[in-house]
Amino acid sequence: MNLVEDLKWRGLLYQVTDEDVLQKLNEGKLTFYLGADPTADSLHIGHLLAYLVAKRLMEKGNQPILVIGGGTGLVGDPSFKKSERSLLTIEESLKNAEGIKKQVVKILPTAKIVNNYDWISSLNAIEFLRDVGKNFNVTYMMNKDSVKSRIENGISFTEFAYQILQAWDFEYLFKNHGCSLQIGGQDQWGNITAGLELIRKVHSSEVNAYGLTFPLVTKSDGTKFGKTESGAVWLDKEKTSPYEFYQYWINTADDDVILRLKQFTFLSKEEIEALEVEVNGSPEERVAQKVLAEKVTELVHGATELDKAIKVTNALFSGNIKDLEVDEIEMGFKGLTTVESNEELSLMDALIAVELVKSRREAREMISNGAVSVNGDKVQDLDFVLKSANAFGKKYSILKKGKKRYALVKHL
């Protein structure tokens, strides 16, 4: 398959402004750009798809420019948002931009990365109105789907003008970097076409500039992709640990896993079709989910963090936690009930403190019946005391009730 056939097979091609762009992409002749506003200091997996599309285009010879929206992020994209975003300060926007830059470099190490704050910040109000704003028709702007959905409830001029700034990004990159294609999710169509209109008005109606969008990622059950009970699945391992990241993918539903393999991995059509046979024949083995989790976790976090995530997963599944290191415990038990103690703590008091039991009577019963373990060892001594000397790295004692309920005591 050529590049475009592969994109279509993977469900990564939604809309193009001109069919000519598809042949140019196959030939590897285009410089294209993809933007992300720094609304947080990390991307989440909803953003990841866009960078993987960019990676696919780049691997066929097309040249990517990754735009960090340090300037547009100060304004806020209204696209299909129910209400206005909270405005960032300049310091927050630039700090977030640096965090995002570190992540995209891992995925696309040879891409050119620019921050639109560098050119937007130099634009004064008169230049903005005369040189850029004069090229936009307000009626045309109001008919954009991204704005239309907000008109009834009200939209500020700040967010209304967002599409002008993003359009100027495209024109600036076209003029200064030879960029002729913008790519983005389907919700960015209005912003992309606004950029094309500006380029044609400023330069020529005959210029070769294009837009391409890919579908937004959704789940088959209707719930939002990239969300868990604790919130978004981030690429920053301090926000979402590699273990949590791995678990998100390994828990992909059977109905979604083949599409996710197409979208988020670089496995071949033959490899994915073989995994589809596994899903249909032996879904309980979850072979496809394991491959998906391994490929995406390694892509984002690297082989070392993947190995740790698998080690923690296997330890928690088997209950054999004795070989875990402190950082692996912090990764695997993040979010669990944890109590801190700077002194020795009786096991019964610890069980109550971490809410594994409700009373001393229940604690005695659980311990006596062999239903409690400490650091992987079953404990039936009612007088057992937790000590830092016996803890993992002299820092953590892991308590387990029954087969699956864990909690931590952190020794200070």
Secondary structure as a PSIPRED ss2 file (coil, helix, strand):
# PSIPRED VFORMAT (PSIPRED V4.0)

   1 M C   1.000  0.000  0.000
   2 N C   1.000  0.000  0.000
   3 L H   0.000  1.000  0.000
   4 V H   0.000  1.000  0.000
   5 E H   0.000  1.000  0.000
   6 D H   0.000  1.000  0.000
   7 L H   0.000  1.000  0.000
   8 K H   0.000  1.000  0.000
   9 W H   0.000  1.000  0.000
  10 R C   1.000  0.000  0.000
  11 G C   1.000  0.000  0.000
  12 L C   1.000  0.000  0.000
  13 L C   1.000  0.000  0.000
  14 Y C   1.000  0.000  0.000
  15 Q E   0.000  0.000  1.000
  16 V E   0.000  0.000  1.000
  17 T C   1.000  0.000  0.000
  18 D C   1.000  0.000  0.000
  19 E C   1.000  0.000  0.000
  20 D H   0.000  1.000  0.000
  21 V H   0.000  1.000  0.000
  22 L H   0.000  1.000  0.000
  23 Q H   0.000  1.000  0.000
  24 K H   0.000  1.000  0.000
  25 L H   0.000  1.000  0.000
  26 N H   0.000  1.000  0.000
  27 E H   0.000  1.000  0.000
  28 G C   1.000  0.000  0.000
  29 K C   1.000  0.000  0.000
  30 L C   1.000  0.000  0.000
  31 T E   0.000  0.000  1.000
  32 F E   0.000  0.000  1.000
  33 Y E   0.000  0.000  1.000
  34 L E   0.000  0.000  1.000
  35 G E   0.000  0.000  1.000
  36 A E   0.000  0.000  1.000
  37 D C   1.000  0.000  0.000
  38 P C   1.000  0.000  0.000
  39 T C   1.000  0.000  0.000
  40 A C   1.000  0.000  0.000
  41 D C   1.000  0.000  0.000
  42 S C   1.000  0.000  0.000
  43 L C   1.000  0.000  0.000
  44 H E   0.000  0.000  1.000
  45 I H   0.000  1.000  0.000
  46 G H   0.000  1.000  0.000
  47 H H   0.000  1.000  0.000
  48 L H   0.000  1.000  0.000
  49 L H   0.000  1.000  0.000
  50 A H   0.000  1.000  0.000
  51 Y H   0.000  1.000  0.000
  52 L H   0.000  1.000  0.000
  53 V H   0.000  1.000  0.000
  54 A H   0.000  1.000  0.000
  55 K H   0.000  1.000  0.000
  56 R H   0.000  1.000  0.000
  57 L H   0.000  1.000  0.000
  58 M H   0.000  1.000  0.000
  59 E H   0.000  1.000  0.000
  60 K C   1.000  0.000  0.000
  61 G C   1.000  0.000  0.000
  62 N C   1.000  0.000  0.000
  63 Q E   0.000  0.000  1.000
  64 P E   0.000  0.000  1.000
  65 I E   0.000  0.000  1.000
  66 L E   0.000  0.000  1.000
  67 V E   0.000  0.000  1.000
  68 I E   0.000  0.000  1.000
  69 G C   1.000  0.000  0.000
  70 G C   1.000  0.000  0.000
  71 G C   1.000  0.000  0.000
  72 T H   0.000  1.000  0.000
  73 G H   0.000  1.000  0.000
  74 L H   0.000  1.000  0.000
  75 V C   1.000  0.000  0.000
  76 G C   1.000  0.000  0.000
  77 D C   1.000  0.000  0.000
  78 P C   1.000  0.000  0.000
  79 S C   1.000  0.000  0.000
  80 F C   1.000  0.000  0.000
  81 K C   1.000  0.000  0.000
  82 K C   1.000  0.000  0.000
  83 S C   1.000  0.000  0.000
  84 E C   1.000  0.000  0.000
  85 R C   1.000  0.000  0.000
  86 S C   1.000  0.000  0.000
  87 L C   1.000  0.000  0.000
  88 L C   1.000  0.000  0.000
  89 T C   1.000  0.000  0.000
  90 I H   0.000  1.000  0.000
  91 E H   0.000  1.000  0.000
  92 E H   0.000  1.000  0.000
  93 S H   0.000  1.000  0.000
  94 L H   0.000  1.000  0.000
  95 K H   0.000  1.000  0.000
  96 N H   0.000  1.000  0.000
  97 A H   0.000  1.000  0.000
  98 E H   0.000  1.000  0.000
  99 G H   0.000  1.000  0.000
 100 I H   0.000  1.000  0.000
 101 K H   0.000  1.000  0.000
 102 K H   0.000  1.000  0.000
 103 Q H   0.000  1.000  0.000
 104 V H   0.000  1.000  0.000
 105 V H   0.000  1.000  0.000
 106 K H   0.000  1.000  0.000
 107 I H   0.000  1.000  0.000
 108 L C   1.000  0.000  0.000
 109 P C   1.000  0.000  0.000
 110 T C   1.000  0.000  0.000
 111 A C   1.000  0.000  0.000
 112 K E   0.000  0.000  1.000
 113 I E   0.000  0.000  1.000
 114 V E   0.000  0.000  1.000
 115 N E   0.000  0.000  1.000
 116 N C   1.000  0.000  0.000
 117 Y H   0.000  1.000  0.000
 118 D H   0.000  1.000  0.000
 119 W H   0.000  1.000  0.000
 120 I H   0.000  1.000  0.000
 121 S C   1.000  0.000  0.000
 122 S C   1.000  0.000  0.000
 123 L C   1.000  0.000  0.000
 124 N C   1.000  0.000  0.000
 125 A H   0.000  1.000  0.000
 126 I H   0.000  1.000  0.000
 127 E H   0.000  1.000  0.000
 128 F H   0.000  1.000  0.000
 129 L H   0.000  1.000  0.000
 130 R H   0.000  1.000  0.000
 131 D H   0.000  1.000  0.000
 132 V H   0.000  1.000  0.000
 133 G H   0.000  1.000  0.000
 134 K H   0.000  1.000  0.000
 135 N H   0.000  1.000  0.000
 136 F C   1.000  0.000  0.000
 137 N C   1.000  0.000  0.000
 138 V H   0.000  1.000  0.000
 139 T H   0.000  1.000  0.000
 140 Y H   0.000  1.000  0.000
 141 M H   0.000  1.000  0.000
 142 M H   0.000  1.000  0.000
 143 N C   1.000  0.000  0.000
 144 K C   1.000  0.000  0.000
 145 D H   0.000  1.000  0.000
 146 S H   0.000  1.000  0.000
 147 V H   0.000  1.000  0.000
 148 K H   0.000  1.000  0.000
 149 S H   0.000  1.000  0.000
 150 R H   0.000  1.000  0.000
 151 I H   0.000  1.000  0.000
 152 E C   1.000  0.000  0.000
 153 N C   1.000  0.000  0.000
 154 G C   1.000  0.000  0.000
 155 I C   1.000  0.000  0.000
 156 S C   1.000  0.000  0.000
 157 F H   0.000  1.000  0.000
 158 T H   0.000  1.000  0.000
 159 E H   0.000  1.000  0.000
 160 F H   0.000  1.000  0.000
 161 A C   1.000  0.000  0.000
 162 Y H   0.000  1.000  0.000
 163 Q H   0.000  1.000  0.000
 164 I H   0.000  1.000  0.000
 165 L H   0.000  1.000  0.000
 166 Q H   0.000  1.000  0.000
 167 A H   0.000  1.000  0.000
 168 W H   0.000  1.000  0.000
 169 D H   0.000  1.000  0.000
 170 F H   0.000  1.000  0.000
 171 E H   0.000  1.000  0.000
 172 Y H   0.000  1.000  0.000
 173 L H   0.000  1.000  0.000
 174 F H   0.000  1.000  0.000
 175 K H   0.000  1.000  0.000
 176 N H   0.000  1.000  0.000
 177 H H   0.000  1.000  0.000
 178 G C   1.000  0.000  0.000
 179 C C   1.000  0.000  0.000
 180 S C   1.000  0.000  0.000
 181 L E   0.000  0.000  1.000
 182 Q E   0.000  0.000  1.000
 183 I E   0.000  0.000  1.000
 184 G E   0.000  0.000  1.000
 185 G E   0.000  0.000  1.000
 186 Q H   0.000  1.000  0.000
 187 D H   0.000  1.000  0.000
 188 Q H   0.000  1.000  0.000
 189 W H   0.000  1.000  0.000
 190 G H   0.000  1.000  0.000
 191 N H   0.000  1.000  0.000
 192 I H   0.000  1.000  0.000
 193 T H   0.000  1.000  0.000
 194 A H   0.000  1.000  0.000
 195 G H   0.000  1.000  0.000
 196 L H   0.000  1.000  0.000
 197 E H   0.000  1.000  0.000
 198 L H   0.000  1.000  0.000
 199 I H   0.000  1.000  0.000
 200 R H   0.000  1.000  0.000
 201 K H   0.000  1.000  0.000
 202 V H   0.000  1.000  0.000
 203 H C   1.000  0.000  0.000
 204 S C   1.000  0.000  0.000
 205 S C   1.000  0.000  0.000
 206 E C   1.000  0.000  0.000
 207 V C   1.000  0.000  0.000
 208 N C   1.000  0.000  0.000
 209 A C   1.000  0.000  0.000
 210 Y E   0.000  0.000  1.000
 211 G E   0.000  0.000  1.000
 212 L E   0.000  0.000  1.000
 213 T E   0.000  0.000  1.000
 214 F E   0.000  0.000  1.000
 215 P C   1.000  0.000  0.000
 216 L C   1.000  0.000  0.000
 217 V C   1.000  0.000  0.000
 218 T C   1.000  0.000  0.000
 219 K C   1.000  0.000  0.000
 220 S C   1.000  0.000  0.000
 221 D C   1.000  0.000  0.000
 222 G C   1.000  0.000  0.000
 223 T C   1.000  0.000  0.000
 224 K C   1.000  0.000  0.000
 225 F C   1.000  0.000  0.000
 226 G C   1.000  0.000  0.000
 227 K E   0.000  0.000  1.000
 228 T E   0.000  0.000  1.000
 229 E C   1.000  0.000  0.000
 230 S C   1.000  0.000  0.000
 231 G E   0.000  0.000  1.000
 232 A E   0.000  0.000  1.000
 233 V C   1.000  0.000  0.000
 234 W E   0.000  0.000  1.000
 235 L C   1.000  0.000  0.000
 236 D C   1.000  0.000  0.000
 237 K C   1.000  0.000  0.000
 238 E C   1.000  0.000  0.000
 239 K C   1.000  0.000  0.000
 240 T C   1.000  0.000  0.000
 241 S C   1.000  0.000  0.000
 242 P H   0.000  1.000  0.000
 243 Y H   0.000  1.000  0.000
 244 E H   0.000  1.000  0.000
 245 F H   0.000  1.000  0.000
 246 Y H   0.000  1.000  0.000
 247 Q H   0.000  1.000  0.000
 248 Y H   0.000  1.000  0.000
 249 W H   0.000  1.000  0.000
 250 I H   0.000  1.000  0.000
 251 N C   1.000  0.000  0.000
 252 T C   1.000  0.000  0.000
 253 A C   1.000  0.000  0.000
 254 D H   0.000  1.000  0.000
 255 D H   0.000  1.000  0.000
 256 D H   0.000  1.000  0.000
 257 V H   0.000  1.000  0.000
 258 I H   0.000  1.000  0.000
 259 L H   0.000  1.000  0.000
 260 R H   0.000  1.000  0.000
 261 L H   0.000  1.000  0.000
 262 K H   0.000  1.000  0.000
 263 Q H   0.000  1.000  0.000
 264 F H   0.000  1.000  0.000
 265 T C   1.000  0.000  0.000
 266 F C   1.000  0.000  0.000
 267 L C   1.000  0.000  0.000
 268 S C   1.000  0.000  0.000
 269 K H   0.000  1.000  0.000
 270 E H   0.000  1.000  0.000
 271 E H   0.000  1.000  0.000
 272 I H   0.000  1.000  0.000
 273 E H   0.000  1.000  0.000
 274 A H   0.000  1.000  0.000
 275 L H   0.000  1.000  0.000
 276 E H   0.000  1.000  0.000
 277 V H   0.000  1.000  0.000
 278 E H   0.000  1.000  0.000
 279 V H   0.000  1.000  0.000
 280 N H   0.000  1.000  0.000
 281 G H   0.000  1.000  0.000
 282 S C   1.000  0.000  0.000
 283 P H   0.000  1.000  0.000
 284 E H   0.000  1.000  0.000
 285 E H   0.000  1.000  0.000
 286 R C   1.000  0.000  0.000
 287 V H   0.000  1.000  0.000
 288 A H   0.000  1.000  0.000
 289 Q H   0.000  1.000  0.000
 290 K H   0.000  1.000  0.000
 291 V H   0.000  1.000  0.000
 292 L H   0.000  1.000  0.000
 293 A H   0.000  1.000  0.000
 294 E H   0.000  1.000  0.000
 295 K H   0.000  1.000  0.000
 296 V H   0.000  1.000  0.000
 297 T H   0.000  1.000  0.000
 298 E H   0.000  1.000  0.000
 299 L H   0.000  1.000  0.000
 300 V H   0.000  1.000  0.000
 301 H H   0.000  1.000  0.000
 302 G C   1.000  0.000  0.000
 303 A H   0.000  1.000  0.000
 304 T H   0.000  1.000  0.000
 305 E H   0.000  1.000  0.000
 306 L H   0.000  1.000  0.000
 307 D H   0.000  1.000  0.000
 308 K H   0.000  1.000  0.000
 309 A H   0.000  1.000  0.000
 310 I H   0.000  1.000  0.000
 311 K H   0.000  1.000  0.000
 312 V H   0.000  1.000  0.000
 313 T H   0.000  1.000  0.000
 314 N H   0.000  1.000  0.000
 315 A H   0.000  1.000  0.000
 316 L H   0.000  1.000  0.000
 317 F H   0.000  1.000  0.000
 318 S H   0.000  1.000  0.000
 319 G C   1.000  0.000  0.000
 320 N C   1.000  0.000  0.000
 321 I C   1.000  0.000  0.000
 322 K C   1.000  0.000  0.000
 323 D C   1.000  0.000  0.000
 324 L C   1.000  0.000  0.000
 325 E C   1.000  0.000  0.000
 326 V H   0.000  1.000  0.000
 327 D H   0.000  1.000  0.000
 328 E H   0.000  1.000  0.000
 329 I H   0.000  1.000  0.000
 330 E H   0.000  1.000  0.000
 331 M H   0.000  1.000  0.000
 332 G H   0.000  1.000  0.000
 333 F C   1.000  0.000  0.000
 334 K C   1.000  0.000  0.000
 335 G C   1.000  0.000  0.000
 336 L C   1.000  0.000  0.000
 337 T C   1.000  0.000  0.000
 338 T E   0.000  0.000  1.000
 339 V E   0.000  0.000  1.000
 340 E E   0.000  0.000  1.000
 341 S E   0.000  0.000  1.000
 342 N C   1.000  0.000  0.000
 343 E C   1.000  0.000  0.000
 344 E C   1.000  0.000  0.000
 345 L E   0.000  0.000  1.000
 346 S E   0.000  0.000  1.000
 347 L H   0.000  1.000  0.000
 348 M H   0.000  1.000  0.000
 349 D H   0.000  1.000  0.000
 350 A H   0.000  1.000  0.000
 351 L H   0.000  1.000  0.000
 352 I H   0.000  1.000  0.000
 353 A H   0.000  1.000  0.000
 354 V C   1.000  0.000  0.000
 355 E C   1.000  0.000  0.000
 356 L C   1.000  0.000  0.000
 357 V C   1.000  0.000  0.000
 358 K C   1.000  0.000  0.000
 359 S C   1.000  0.000  0.000
 360 R H   0.000  1.000  0.000
 361 R H   0.000  1.000  0.000
 362 E H   0.000  1.000  0.000
 363 A H   0.000  1.000  0.000
 364 R H   0.000  1.000  0.000
 365 E H   0.000  1.000  0.000
 366 M H   0.000  1.000  0.000
 367 I H   0.000  1.000  0.000
 368 S H   0.000  1.000  0.000
 369 N C   1.000  0.000  0.000
 370 G C   1.000  0.000  0.000
 371 A C   1.000  0.000  0.000
 372 V E   0.000  0.000  1.000
 373 S E   0.000  0.000  1.000
 374 V E   0.000  0.000  1.000
 375 N C   1.000  0.000  0.000
 376 G C   1.000  0.000  0.000
 377 D E   0.000  0.000  1.000
 378 K E   0.000  0.000  1.000
 379 V C   1.000  0.000  0.000
 380 Q C   1.000  0.000  0.000
 381 D C   1.000  0.000  0.000
 382 L C   1.000  0.000  0.000
 383 D C   1.000  0.000  0.000
 384 F C   1.000  0.000  0.000
 385 V E   0.000  0.000  1.000
 386 L E   0.000  0.000  1.000
 387 K C   1.000  0.000  0.000
 388 S H   0.000  1.000  0.000
 389 A H   0.000  1.000  0.000
 390 N H   0.000  1.000  0.000
 391 A C   1.000  0.000  0.000
 392 F E   0.000  0.000  1.000
 393 G C   1.000  0.000  0.000
 394 K C   1.000  0.000  0.000
 395 K C   1.000  0.000  0.000
 396 Y E   0.000  0.000  1.000
 397 S E   0.000  0.000  1.000
 398 I E   0.000  0.000  1.000
 399 L E   0.000  0.000  1.000
 400 K E   0.000  0.000  1.000
 401 K E   0.000  0.000  1.000
 402 G C   1.000  0.000  0.000
 403 K C   1.000  0.000  0.000
 404 K C   1.000  0.000  0.000
 405 R E   0.000  0.000  1.000
 406 Y E   0.000  0.000  1.000
 407 A E   0.000  0.000  1.000
 408 L E   0.000  0.000  1.000
 409 V E   0.000  0.000  1.000
 410 K E   0.000  0.000  1.000
 411 H E   0.000  0.000  1.000
 412 L C   1.000  0.000  0.000
